[in-house]
């Protein structure tokens, strides 16, 4: 498969190979003919909009001044930002006009993009920047309508993923890459977004949280606090370690090397004990695991929760339970390249059916720092290139 990096425009021509992009990617071709709302997108189908947005971002001097890795990430985000619109489209008649909606396309698109880029062996650190940009690409258009605290929480969280300047660059291209009556207002909203991020010291850097616990409590809305000020030493808090990884990514190896004498609740082992295959409904497996976890929680014993944990909803069930018992939350997110993971899975004593892996990839939502006190994600820890000028984004 042709890598997106092969299509990245560069100086001096900054030209886009649309024929090559169209030929290379079925997810781009799927946007042709996909209906768009006639009020917000008079330019035509989703494919036309995506092309216009990508051309706008490539023409943007601020984008051209970015380091190459961040240009690549935001270029990929422009190509993929509406990838889920065909799958999320719905229609209704309003005042005699057919309106097209794509509710949830941003979040769904981030998940789709993660699978697409993972299969391309896209650098994981940049992949997650792309997915964060897609998940929040509409945020700058409405943030100015939120109250002070909600707006601060959103820009603070975004500063830890893609960064706020990069998101503003994408949103400005999204506004310009359409034909509608309120385009100027959308661009103004993006500038207000920049102003909000600047006010909270996180346009070009990460928000100045007082510490890990303060960050977790604030972003997860579990505490009424000012995240810039310490809440006091937590003492010796027991810890739950949540694993998050596709089958074959190396959870068992990590646990063998790092768990020490902590008890491990393995849903794979529970599944085999109950003789429930991975392709079957997992309710009884999760319930048995939850009961085992409660025993450790009541005893204030640190433990490892060994499951795939690739969806935020499933992680939240254990996070919420552990938090209620006063535990610290640590997530360990592991991954392996696409072909390597399939090879490892084939060689396991108990391989997971390929269709189960594909289903999990279709729901894969990488953990972020709003979910935990500590996030260990080795694949995302590559050094980040810094712009040469303070006028350009500094990624933290």
C-alpha positions, 0 to 999 in steps of 0.5 A: 500500500502506498504510504500517505507520506509519498503524497505529502506536498513539498517545497517548491511546488507544493503540488498535490497528486490527486489522481494518485491519491484517488487511485491509492485509497478506497476510503477516498474513492468512497467519498465520491457521491457521498451526500452533503448538507446543502446549507453547510456544503454547497460545494458538492459531495464529501469528496469535493469538500475533502479535496478543497480542505486539503488544498487549503491546508497545503496553501496555508503559509502557517502549515508550510512552516511546520516541521515535516512530521507535523505537516505530514500529520495534519495533511493526513488529518485533512485527507481523513477528517470526513472519512466516516461521513458515508457511514454516518449519513442520515437525512430529514426534510426541514421546511421542504429541504432535505438536510443531511446529517453526519452525527458522530462522524468525528469520533467514528472517523478517528477510529477508522483513521487509526485502523487505516494508518496502522495498516500503513505502518504510519508512525504511531506517535503521528497517527495519534496526532492525526486521530486527535485532530479528526476527533476534534476537528469541529471543536474550534467552530463552537468552543466560544459558545462554551462557558469559561471552565468547559472551554479551558478543559477542552483546550487543556486536554487538546494541548496534550494530544495534537496541540491547539495550534495544529487543530486551529490550522486544520479547522481554518482549512475546513472552514475555507474548504467549503461554500456556505453563507457563514464561512467568515463566521467559522473562520472568526470562531477559529481565531477565537479558539486560538485566543482561548488557548493562548489565554490558558497558556496552551496554544503552543505548549501543554497546559501547566497542570500541577501534576498527574492526579490534578490532570486526571481529575480535571480532564475526567471531570472527577474533581472540582479543582483548579488544575494548576494548583496541587491538591496535596500529597496522595500518600501510598495509593494502591494502583490498578494497571489496565492493559490496552492492546490488540491480541498479539501486541505483547501484553503477556510479555509486559506483564511477565516482566513488570507485574512483579508480585501483583495479582493479575486478572486475565480475561483470557484465562477466565474466558477459557475457564468458562469455555466462552470463545472470543467470538461469543458474547463476553458478558459472563467473562466481564462479570467474573473479572469484575467480581475478582477485581472487587476482591482486590479493591476491597483489600486495597491490593494493587493488581493488573487488569489484563484485557484488550481494553481497546475501547474507552467505554470498557476501560471506563468501567474499571477506571470508575470502579477503581477510582471509587475505591481510591486507587491510582489509575495506570494504563499500559497501551501496547501495540505491534505493527500490522503484519507483525501482530498477525504473525504473533497471533498465528504463533500463539498457543491460543490464537484469536480468530482474525475476524475478532481482531478486525472487529477490535481494530474497528473499535480501537480507541487509544487511551489518553491522559484524561483517563488515568494518572499515568499512561505508558504507551511505548510506541508513542514515546519517540522524540518530537521535532521542535519548530525552529521559531517560537512563532510555530507550534511546540509539541509536548 
